[in-house]
Amino acid sequence: MPRSITDIATRHQVLLERFKSGKVRDYQKIAKGFERDLIAKASKLNVNSLDELTKKELNSLISYSTELNKKYQKAIVNDLEKDLGKLAKDDANFERDTIGSFVKGATVNSAANIAYAKALTSPISATGDLLQPFVKNWSRTRINQVNGVIRKGYKEGQTLSQMTQAIRGTRANNFKDGLTSLQTRQAQAVIRTAVQHVSATARLQTWEQNSDIITAYKWRATLDGRTTQQCRSLDGLEFEMGKGPMPPIHINCRSTFVFVTDPKLGLDELDDEGTRSSLKGEVSAKSTYYDWLKTQPRGFQEQAIGVQRTKWLNDGKLTAKEFAKLNLDKNFKPLTLEQMKAKRSSIISNKYGTKKPTPKIKPPQAVTDLLSKLSAERAVRASEPIASSLGDSAIIATQAEKIMKGARVNTNDKAILSANANFQKASIKLDEIYAEYEKFDRKAKRNIAFAQQRRELAIKYNEFRKEVIKLEAIRDAEIKKVSDATKELDRKLKAEIFKKRHNLKLNDLSITGTGRGGKLTPYQSKAISETRGLLEGVLGAGNLQSINQAGRLTKVVFTTKRKIRGKTFRAHYVNSQNTVFARTNTDVSTLLHEFMHSLEYANPEVSKRSKAFLAKRGKGQRPKQLSKITGNKNYDFEEIAYEDKWVEKGGEAYMGKVYDRASTELLTMGVERMLKSPAEFFLRDKEYFDFILETLNL
């Protein structure tokens, strides 16, 4: 995990800049077709110079240019808007995951369903325009510019060759002196500004959907030779939600922002005002992008500037002066939306692979033997009945059913779908009114009647816009009802599931902290206390007594280690030592996960039930490598799992992990889901939910 939210936001911005470059590249491909077709049409006019054309022929050429421009521009705009809609959804989900990675145990809401609609109805900070008019004005400008070149050529008696040069540019100036080059720069400005606006809006909407967690945000500028004074002056400033500027504040703005959590959560250390945290130490908050990039993992450096430049950077051959000559939007490899989405997980997990091809390795014999053994045992285990559980589990299950009866927590609720459909329908109608209004833009200057119609349409647009805003508020209110209902259900369910129904306590633990002299830090002391309380509450008396009597959980060791045998350190339980090993700031959810591993070794019945349930869910499947299921190369070769439908049902592929020993990841991951959102767990995977309740209370 990167040590600060700024690291995550900056890495995300780098990928976003590469995505912008990808969209500019897409524009250039389509625009090239327009240039080709227009020049081909002009070459068939059978004249040496444009002034040989009759007025009718001139108007015909201009009309052809206009329609051709509209055709290609429509393709450009449709492609851009399609990807902007997907970007809004992806960035909203990315921000939800980022919040969740820091604020463990909280239910984090996504704004994916409303992000793009909000981006369409929120003015772009840089210009004050709405997104669609901003893009349409660009289209109109393109048409006028091309037609202007034709009219100028006609007036000045230019040859067809001269007109072609005016459009394409001259070889002597590397084609930078033509209209195509100018329009490419204009396209870059529009595309980059539009992408930044949609991304920023999606992230901001996610924060507003989680106002109980996020209370403010800080401005983070990309500090390099191209940073404007306006962005540089805002860098590091904190603003209340809804009371500060939002990127982009100027055309081509590359600044980003980071969320600030409610002080009550005690997460102030996530981002420091005086420094920009990095994985290799603290870097000044006013450091340049060059300084910051040098502190990042090599895998991310390769994503940002390529393999060869990364080598030069780390060898000292790419100096700050030479780096300043590079341009983030021109020299770095473009990304498609799907490529950007695929790289996002590494930003939060901080796990980067290399670009070197991985040779095919024959599976170790141990893995082959294990797979064969599992295949042979699977049928037997799947046929074994899972013993029913009585007592506390039945009581809790009954209470859970009562709490969830008639619960309105589904984000696809009919009321939400209906409200959203009304809002979308009204938004389309609003666009149609605006399009009709635009038709009178130029005509109104010459005709009083047209001017009157234009004024009437303007009034109609403003009145209907109020209706759209009202419908949006209704839709958002319905979503908030579901969100609030889910939070309340989670509170009630957790009160039942983690309620202590016996007088037993977990044996005293020997704990080594990372404070001075091996003492616990205040955070570690609080985390251990909370974890003990949760474990004693969620386990039945029999299970807790099994752990105590078997002595399967006697020690906890916090460590500052970041890697073990070249791999990123992960908190883990070692059965032979009855010990949980954790990082300095391991959260309560992860600690509870590792504590839970001790139960399967302490109570054979728990292990037997877990293995049987896993075999049942994996029936008819062959275990696969987790690295292939998830795409996460940090998993070892021999880590395998049943793919099943864990992810589809709201969980993670890791739940299906297979061991050749007593443990599984069913209880550990299941308890984490209970802690995060039992209501969502109940709805998405009731079978797994019931299994956890029964097994915990043996």
Buried (B, 14 or more C-beta within 10 A) or exposed (E): BBBBBBBBBBBBBBBBBBBBBBBBEBBBEBBEEBBEBBBEBBEEBEBEBBBEBEEEBBEBBBEBBBEBBBEBBEBBBEBBBEBBBBBBBBBBBBBBBBBBBBBBBBBBBBBBBBBBBBBBBBBBBBBEBBBBBBBBBBBBEBBEBBBEBBBEBBEEEBBBEBBBBBBBBEEEEEEEBBBBBEBBEBBBBBBBBBBBBBBBBBBBBBBBBBEBBBBBBBBBBBBBEBBBEEBEEBBBBBBEBEEBBBBBBBBBBBBBBBBBBBEEBEBEEBBBEEBBBBBEEBBEBBBBBBBBBBBBBBBBBBBBBBEEBBBBBEEEEBEEEEBBEBEBBEEBEBBBBEBBBEBBBBBBBBBBBEEEEEEEEEBEEEBEEBBEEBEEEBEEBBEBEBEEBEBBBBBBBEBBEEBBEEBBBEBEBEBBBEBBEBBBEBBEEBBEBBEBBBEBEEEBEEEEEBBEBBEEBBEBBEEBBEEBBEBBEBBBEBBEBBBEBBBBBBEBBBEBBBEBEBEBEBEEBEBBBBBEEEEBBEBBBEBBEBBBBBBBBBBBBBBBBBBBEBEBBBBBBBBEEEEEEEEEBEBEBEBEEBBBBBBBBBBBBBBBBBBBBBBBBBBEBBBBBBBBBBBBBBBEBEBBBBBBBBEBBBBEEEBBBBBBEBBEBBBBBBBBBBBEEBBBBBBBBBBBBBBBBBBBBBBBBEEBBBBBBBBBBB
